[in-house]
Every structure is written in C-alpha cells, then in structure tokens.
Amino acid sequence: MAGIEEAGKQLSEIELLLSMFPSQEELVIDDQLALAELRDYVEGRTNAIPTSRPQFTIQQKLDIYSENLVTFSISCSYLVTYPTVLPEITVRSSELNRTQQTQLHTDLNAYLNDTCCGDVCVLAAIEWVKDNAHLYINKNPTSALKKQVDSSVAENMFSRLWIYSHHIYNKQKRKNILDWSKELGLTGFSMPGKPGVVCVEGPRSACEEFWARVRRLTWQRIMIRHREDIPLDRDGVDTHVELDLHRRFTVFEEAIFDAHGNRGNHMDLGQLYHFLSEKGCGDVFQLYFGIEGR
C-alpha cells in the first residue's frame, strides 16, 4: 500500500460499490480478508500496511439481444498505488471471443487513461462497459431485427438518467445542456460546479439522444451514475399523458444551491438533497456521493 491516502480512496470506492450493488448476485468480494485488512488500516486499528490487494467482481446483465440479457463479469484488482495508477480490470462474457475481449480491454483502458486522471475509476469502467459492450458482440443475421425491436422499445419506455460529471463550468456546455433538453422535450435539472449533476427524464429515445450529444463534448470525467427505465404499457392512456405521470420535474432548469468557494463553483449539497427529496428522488443522493443526505 503506497499510503493512507490511497488506502482511504480504495476503501471509500469499495463501500460505495457495495451500497450500489448490495446483492451477492451483483457484487462479490473475492478476498474478504484483504478488505478487512484495508479497513483496519484506514480506520487506524493497525499500523501494519496491508499486503493483500482487494479484489472483487461485478455482474451486469445487459440488453444486447433485445429480450435475452447478456451477462458481463467485470473483475477488478487494485494495484498498491491505485488510484494513482489504473486497477487491473478484466471483462468477460460468453458472447465475447478472445479477439473481441482483447479489443474491449484495449479501448476500456484507453478511455480510463484519458478520463480518470488519478481518480477512482471503477464506476466509470462499469458505465463504459454498459454503454459500449454491444459494439464488441458478434454481428449476426438478427441484428437488423434487433434494431427495429430496440427502436420500438425506446418509443415505449420512459427513462430518467442521472449523470455525474467531475465538473461543469463551461458556459457553452451549460447552454448546450439547457438547449438540448428543451429541444428533446426533456424535464429535469442541471447543477453546474464541482461536481456537476444532470438529470433528464422523458421518452427513452430522447434521453439516449441527449446522452449521446453530451458525452461527445470534452469532459475530464462524465458518466451515467444511475438510470431508471419504466415501460409505457397502460391500455387506453395517451402516451404523452403517461409520460407526464412518470415525470418528477415539470421543466428543465439549471439549479444553483448557495454557490461558494474561491471560484463560486461548489454547491451546498444539503440544499441539493432537500431539492431531490422534494421531487421524491432523495435516495439518489447516496448513489452520487456515497453518503446519506441530510
């Protein structure tokens, strides 16, 4: 272990992942002893620097073939100096051949090298796999049909995306976020500063288009932290009416919460929590920050 600072970041990330993936079917700690040693070291119960490296595996079931979900296993092993250096991450799936797996790993590591810059990165890796895994799966005769099915599903699905950015300062990016959400008929909010938070909700196809545009901009780090998908299947109910029934927000707005700090770029997270709670979304606060709101 390089030092207490790195150890603290490792433990915080593992605890956040455990809160996000509480089921054994989602996350398995491969070496409980290593985790216990790390926790004792960080919390000051021992001065002995841990010699074991924490290792864990996250299972994700992704919609690659429409109705048939494909399981991806994301195994992670921390290096002693993580997050200064990237961890060892291995992605496996029965749908990947060796060539596809090698290319996926190459592209994933290139993405993490470009975006994480010494920050913890496992969540970023998970989101990247969720967004890009389909690109590495064998093409097959059903692909055209799949696109048609996906299009139909997207038109009959309400989505809410919770997007996290390392920071949102740039005035043009802030304008793009406001303009695009209005153009696509999305509701939600954007909180600029450090960190940056964006929530958009509406038809799934519109949310996916918004995310595709936003992620193409230059960011130090940006990811979908959490998403909600709700089928629109009420007989006799107009689609627009049903969409409005699921919305938590009536408009899309930029939300400022008592900006402070030398550059006025830090928001009062307590006010953010109350804002989310008023919208019935208070539980999302812990997914973003790893702590309960208050």
N, C-alpha and C positions, 0 to 999 in steps of 0.2 A: 504494500500500500504506500503510495507516494506521500500521503499526508492526510491530516484530519479533514482538510477542506474537500479533497477529492472523495474521501470516505463518506462525508456528510451528504454530498451531492448524490452519490450512489445509493445511499440508504433512502434519501428523500424520493428518488425516482422509483425505487422498488415499492415503497409504501404507496405512492400514487398509483402505480400499476395495479397493486393488489386491491386498491379501492375501486378502480375502474373495471377490473376483471376478477370479481370475488370468487367465481366458481372454479373448482378444480378442472372443469372441462375447458375453461378459458385460459387459465394461467397455472402452471406447475413450477414450484421452486425445486430445481433439480438437486440442490445441495443446501438443505436446511441448516447444517452446521456452519457453513460459510456465512449464511445470512445472520445467524446468531452471533458469530464472532464479529461480524461487521457492526451489528447493532451495539454490542457491548463496548466496542472500541469508540464508536461515535458518542455514545451516551456516558462515557467516562468510567465504566465499571472495570476496565482493564487498560493498561498502557501497552499491552502486547499488540504489536502491529499484526493484523490478520495475514496469514499466509495463503489461505484459500481464496479463490475467486468466485464471487456469486454467479450462479448460472440459473437460467430459468427459460421456460418455453411457453409461448403464447399461441393458442389455436384460434384461427379465424376461418369462418365459413363464408365464402364469397360467392356472389351471384355471377358465375361465369357462363353457365349454360341455362339461363332463364330459371326453369323450375328446379333444376338439380344444382344444389350448392356444392362448391368445391372446397375441401379443407386445405388450408395452408398452415404449416407449422413454422413459427418464427422463433428460433433458438438464439439466445443471447448469452455471451460470456464476457464479463467485464475484464479488461486489462487493468493492471495495477494503477496505471496513471489515468484511467478514464475519469472524467470526460475530456481531459487534455488530448487524448488520442481516442479514436473510434473503438467501440467494442467489437468483438467477433460476433457477427450476425449471420446465421445460416437459415435460408428459406427453403422449405421442402414441400412438395406436393406430388401426389401420384400422377398428376396431369402434366408435370414438367419432365422433359427428358434432360440428359446431362448438359447438352448444349444450351438449352433454354435456361436451365438453372444457373449455369456459369455466366450467361449474358445478364440475367436478372441481378446476380450478385455484383457484377461489374458496374451496372447502371445505378444500383442502390448505393454502393459505396461512393460513387462519383457524386451523387445527389447529396449524401450526408457530408462529404468533404466540403461541398460548396455552401451548404446552408447552416450547418451546426456550429462551426467556428468555436469549438471548445465547450459548447453547451451539451447538456444531456440530450440524447437523440433517439431513444428507443421508441417513443411515441411518434416521432417524425418518421421513423422507419416503418412502423405499423401502418400509418396513414398512406405512405408512399406505396406500400405493397397493396393495400386496399384499392388505391386509385389506378395502379398500373399493372397488376398481376395478369389481367386479361390479355395484355399485349404479348405475353410470353407463352400463351397456351396455343397448342396446335390449331391451325386453321382446319376447318372441316366443312363438309357439304351443308351442315345445318347453320353455318354462320349467318347467311343471308336471312334465314327464317328467324334466327335469334335476334337480329337487329330489328326485324319487324315486331317481334314479341316485346323486346325491350322498349321500343317506341310506344307500343300500346300500354305497357305497364307504366311508363313515365307519364303518360297522359291521364292515367287513372290513379295517381298517387300524390298525396300531399307530403311535402318534405319540409323539415326545419334543419338548417345547417348551422352549427356553432363553430365558427372559425377563430383560430388563435394566431396572432402574429407577434413576433418579437417586439415590433413597434410599428405604429402608423403615425408618421409625421408629415410626409409629403402632401402638399396642398392638392396637387393634381390627382394623386391616388385617392385622397379623401373625396374629391369631386367625382372621380370615376365611380366610386362605390355608391355615392348618392344617385348619380345619373343612371347607372346601370340597374340599380334596384327599382327605380321609378319606371324605366323603360320596360323591364321584365314583369312589372306588376307584383313585386315582392314587398312584403312588410318586414319589420324588424328594426334593428338599430346598429350603429357603428360607434364604438368608443375609441377615439384616437389616443395617442400617447404610448407609453411603455408600461405594460404590454398593450397590444391592440386587440380588441374584441369585436367581432362582427357576427350578427345573427340575421339570417334571411329565411323567410318562410313563404310558401306558396306552392304552385304546381312543381312537381319534381323536375320536369324538363327545364323549367325556368331557373330553378335553383342550380341545376347542373351547368347550365349556360353561364350563370353568374360566376360560379366557382371556376369554370374554365377560363373566363376572362381575367378574373382576379389573379389566379395563380400564374398567369403568363407575365404579369408585371414582375419587376425585380424586387425581391424581398431577401432580408437576411434569414428569415425563417417564417414560414406560414404553413398551416395545416388545418384540416377539419378535425377539431377536437372531439366532436360528438355529432351524431346525426339522428334524426327521428323521421321515420317513413310510415305513413298511415294510408292504407288503401281507401279509395273512394268508391264505395260499393253500396250506397244507400239507394234502394229502388225508389223511383219517383221523386228524388230530390235533385234539383238543378245543381250542376257541377259547381258553379260559382257560389251558390248558397252553401253547399257543403264545404267548399274551401274556406269560406268565411267562418263557418262553425268551428274549424280547427285552429284558426289563427289566434295567437296570443297578443299580437300587436295590430293596431289599426292603420298605421302608416309606417314608412321607413324614415328614421331620423338619426342625426348624429347626436349622441348623448355625451354631455360633459358633466363630470362629477367632481366639483371643487378641485380644479386643476391646481397643482402645487409643484414644488421643486424648483431648482435653479432655472430650468427651461420651461417650467409650467407644463411638463409632459407626464406627470404622474397623477392619476386619478384617485379619488377616495374610494377604495374598494368596498368599504362599508356601505356607502351610498349605492354603489353598483349592486351589492347584494340585496338591498331593500328594493331597488328598482326591479330586479329579477323576481323577487318574491311577490311583488305586487302584480306581476304578469303571470304568476303561477309557475315560474321557472327557477326558483331558488336552489333546487338540487343541482343545477348545472354549475353553480359556483365552485363546488368541490371538485368537479371534473376539470375545471380550468386551473385551479390553484392548489388543489390537494389538501385544502383545509375547509372546515365547516364555516359557512358565513355567519355573520352576527351583526 
